[in-house]
Amino acid sequence: MQFEPVEVPDFNDYFIGLEKIIGQYEELIVNKVRLAGVGSFRMIVSELESIDVVRCFFAILFLARDEKVELEQLENDIKISLVKEKFTT
């Protein structure tokens, strides 16, 4: 069996698109949580389609990675708390 070299795809285009999509969901999350400073994942995604729920989940992970929110696992939910100093202008 012989394999021929395969051209490696340019993942930069894919990641730029992904970051743009995730950024829109980050805005949705922050806007829903901003007034109280905390919110629940279930509340945020309650009216969304399944694919949007997954995208929101990734978005909260990105927000936590960037230290813009703190996440706390509750029984069947995730508490999302804004880190205030990250959102002051």
N, C-alpha and C positions, 0 to 999 in steps of 0.2 A: 504494500500500500504506500502510495506517495502523495504527499500533500503539497499544494502550491501555496506560496505566501498570499496572505489576504491583506488588503489595504485596511489600515486601522481607521475607523470612523472618527470624525472630528467631534469630540464630546463637548467642546466649548459651546457650540450652538445649542445643544440639548440642555446644558446646565444653565445657560443664560435664560432660556425659556422657562425652565423649572423655577429659577429664582424669581422671575417676574410673576409667575402664577402664585408661588408661595407668598410673595410680598403682598399680593392682593388679599390673601387670606389672613396674613398678619394684621393688615389694616382693619379687616372685619372684626377680628378678635379684640384688638385694642379698642376699637370704637364701642364694642359691646360691653367691655369691662371698665372703660375709662371712668365713668361717672362714679361708680361705687369703689373702684380700685381693685375689686375682686369679682370673680364670676366662676361659673361652672362650665365645664366642657359640654355637658349634656344640654344646658340652657342655650349655649351658643349654637350648637348644631341641631337643635330640636326641629327646625323646619327645613333642613338641608337634605339633598339627595345623598345616597351612599358615597359616591365618588367625592363629593364636597366634604363629607365628614372625614374621609381619609386625608384629604388635602389640608383640612383644618388641624388634624392631628399632627401632621408634619409641620405645619406652621407654628404650633405651640412648642414643638421641639426646637425649631429654629430660634424662636423668641427666647426660650430658656437657654439655649446655647449662647446667644448674644447677651445674656443676663438682663433682658428687658422684662421678663416675668419670672416668677418662682412658681413651681408646680408642686402640688401636694396630692398624693393618691388618697382618695377617700374610698369608701366601700365600693361603689359602682360608678364613680365619677372622678374627675380631676379638678381640683381647685386651682384656679389661675389667679395669681396676684401680681399686679403691676409693680415693677421696681420704680418707684417715683422719680429718682434722680435721672433715670434714662429717658424720661419723657418731659422734662422741664425744658423750656426754650429760653 
